Amino acid sequence: MYILLSLVVLAAVGIFAQLVKVNVFEGEELRELIDQSYIVEKKIRGERGTIFADDGAILAASTPLYNLRFDPHAAGLTEEIFREKLDSLSYYLAYYFDDKYTVGAWHDRLEEAYDRGDKYFFLKNNVSYPEVELLRKFPIFRRGRNGGGFIADRNEKRAHPFRILARRTLGYVKEDVKVGLEGSFDDYLKGEEGTGYMLKTPQGDIPQKNLENITPKNGSDIYTTIDVNLQDVVQNALLRGLQYHDADQGTAILMDVKTGAIKAISNIGKVSNGWAEVYNYAVGTATEPGSTFKLASMIAMLEDGYVNLQDSVVLNQGKTQFYDKEMVDASPHGLDETTVRHAFEISSNVGIASLVDKHYNHSNKGRERFVNRLKDLYLHLPTGIELRGEALPYIKEPNSAVDQWSGTTIPWMAIGYEEKLTPLQMLSLYNTVANNGKMMKPYLVRDIMNYGDVVKHFKPTIISSRVISPKTVVKVQSLLEGVVERGTAKKLKSDYYRFAGKTGTAQMDYKQKKAKHRYQASFAGYFPAKNPRYSCIVVIYNPREHGYYGSAVAGPVFREIADKCYILDPDLKYPLNAHVAKLDSKKLPSWQVGYKDDLVKVAQEFDVPVKDLANEWAVFKTYNDVDSLFLLNRKMSKKIIPNVQGMGLKDALYLLENRQVKVRFKGNGKVLKQSIRGGTPAKGQTIYLRLG
Amino acid sequence: MAGATNILRNLKGDRVIWAIMFILALMSILVVYSATDKLAYLHKGGNTEYYLLKHSAILLFGFIIAYVAYSLPYQVYMRMAPWLILISVPLLIFTMAMGVDVNSAKRWLSVPGIGLTFQTSDFAKIALVVYVAKVITANQETIKDLQKGFAPVIIPVLVICGLIAPSDLSTAMILFVTAMAMMFVGRVRLSFLVTLMTGGIILFSFLVTIGNFFPQYVRVGTWIQRVRNFMTGGGDNFQVMQGKMAIANGQYFGVGPGNSIQRNFLPSSYADFIYAIIGEEYGLVGASFILLIYVVLMFRIARLVTKSPKAFGSILAVGLGFMIVLQAMANMAVSVNLLPVTGLPLPLVSMGGSSVLVTATAFGMILSVSRYIEGLSSNEA
């Protein structure tokens, strides 16, 4: 027995000695081996923030996608297992993954890959997470990365649920190229990179919690001012316009007048296979604006008090000479002379240019004065929108050697040439007029949020609360309304609401002498004309079909946008009969009986004069020769059933039920018939009413 | 609960052995829970509780069996001995022919209905030990005689070990050595034992020869490879290296329960190499403690035996106890790279149904014996 005991003790001592040896003497080396082979440092990216529309719809969000590969020579995958399970794997691949190949084809492809020594066999790119999870259940693949050679490399893709909607404005970030909002707000969106220590195991990487990790921070979310519905409207209207006129590209911006918030911004260009948002023309392209600029010229002259709208101006049949250059009006009007107002409304180049030429082009000081007026309107500065790459406006500096001045510079500047503005910069001016002279900075982002907390809130920014004097604002507002009422845009006029704006047709290549010119058609304005809600600009570059004038090409797009905004925005809903509120006895409620106070209120609501002769209950009465309504008294006895014909149900119920009569009714509208005649004593009967 | 406290209060037998059993089971639950982490991810979709609950249930069942075995008067086993052997032989043959292939060794029989696999050699181990104990004590007068005393003992030993050896050489060896130890304590002639050793070696060589012709029945290839791996420094062997790294990672006090890193790499970390995970999570201190526990178990059994050396009970207790401790030592020796890789579980600690149940039964039988011997000595006093 003791021999057995000593054997056991001996064995135990041996094991203990070995324990100590492994632990203490070889320990350092072995432990290092663990760290070296299995613990790896990994950079972990925070999840990129989401870009939201004003109403919370997702405009751009990151979704994880996977690139799938197969390594038939993975360390833990023996040839035996591979051959054995190849059939069933091929079956699953053919039926549940990609039926482009039959079971047999998959079998052969995988076997070939094995024989080639392929270690990165292509399965599919950009696969969603649920599909990856499904594949993880397949034979062989379920053995994991090392055991089954199943490789799913994660990469983040930016998804745009609304597809091309405002795509260019949303932009993207690719390495160092930063475009649009994604680029401008990259610092917020990208979050912070973290480091993690991962344990590499045959089953995949396992994060090590007990080692020091730097947790990555997810990016913040961006809430834009963009309204998805309006954006959709603007984009569709613009696209239709571009297609109809076979143009090269176009842009449209819709801005909230009071705040400067951009509600929609669309840029569409022709590409080889259709239309796409490829460049942000609205912000990135400054061109000679053409006639829309006449607004600035007008403001300048009105502010300086040089003109009155009723003054007359010589049009000379729409043709005149400035030095060596001839200026003609775009469309014939046959007028020798007209008012300043009319010259503006019909967009006469000759009229506006000669006025500006007369008042400013006589001296250097005069020219300086004109340019300073433009500077007062901030036309020489970029708007400062949060997008990268805003093109700078170009307004010639007087006395500058670089800006080649000539005698014709001022008259051509007056009608929108020899200076450059982006569509957004031009819109900013129109928005200022709509906003009664208060200039707002256009902006696209209202909030930066992180996990529901506001990181940064952007309030509407006032650039200057009085860019244009109130006197001038009223005048130019009436001018812009006049353009739609009587001028170049009168064909766009709507019966249901009024809007104001200005057409523009700029020749893009006037310096070249060619038979066929390229044009830039534009329309800038705002709606409704009174208390404007939105300002909008539409610019279409190089239309080839169906005309080229601003009024014919850009105007209809503007009108369509305005129409749809009316449909979508309940605040803009305008009573259809508002402008026909004339007293007309034939259409008045000649036989309305009811509670007097209610009837009076109705009459007041419609501004109908009323002669009130009633006490509590009344009936309307009209007389053909008298210009007002009469309210005649209707006596209601407490004990008898009243005559309720002609009353609304509310009043009828009140009267009848107060007299303990049970009421049954059918239909809707006013009471047509009652089953018990008026004047019958009330004693709890049931009365049937027919409404209609 | 009241019943349980009642049982505890009235528990007789060596309380130290009861305590050892309890500590081992506790350690088992902790380490198995941690080590099956990977299995849970592979097979049970990350449901780590699955293996914990299954293993705990088996342990609980083991304790119930142990309690039953403890409650029975150990003389019952003496009467059962021939029948146990008679059942074992066909079972083992059946396993060889029809058994479930796990890790390319046919050691398991699948029990229909409950989805458990049962290692028949575990059952045969107990049967043989009980039988040997019975024969030695029954033939005590003629034990020095070759034909009358020795032959009835040795023939079943050779048969059973011979049947186990082809698929599970290490278990056969443990069993063989245990039988030798029992005979040694039971005063069988030393010359017989020396001859037996030689016989064992001859049997082994015979097996190797067969194995060369029928590799599907005898795992000679594996044996040779393992021994060769061990001889050439052991470092080449992935499993052994990972085990050593685990122990090293534990340092003195361990990385703490559930924090093992090596469980992810060490194959069979919940069974054959569980001692390495104990070393990693509980350190040198914890590993030494478990080692000490088995040594103490042997000492407690020796104490029993010295009280009544020739009785059936004593021989039985020595046999069962030595078998457990020897297997434990072998398992630990493998984990620390003293022996080539064997595939022996750490008794009562490693996960595995039949191994746990059989070890628990053995504990129960030992306790039954100790209960009797204690009663005997208290009567004497």
Interface residues (C-beta under 8 A of the other chain):
Chain A: M1 Y2 I3 L4 L5 V8 V9 A11 A12 G14 I15 F16 Q18 L19 V20 V22 N23 V24 E26 G27 E29 L30 R31 L33 I34 Y38 L199 T201 P202 Q203 I206 N210
Chain B: K38 Y41 L42 A181 F184 V185 K244 M245 I247 A248 N249 G250 Q251 Y252 N259 I261 Q262 N264 F265 G279 G283 L284 A287 S288 L291 L292 Y294 V295 M298 F299 A302 V305 T306 P309 V318 F322 V325 L326 M329 M332 A333 V336 N337 L338
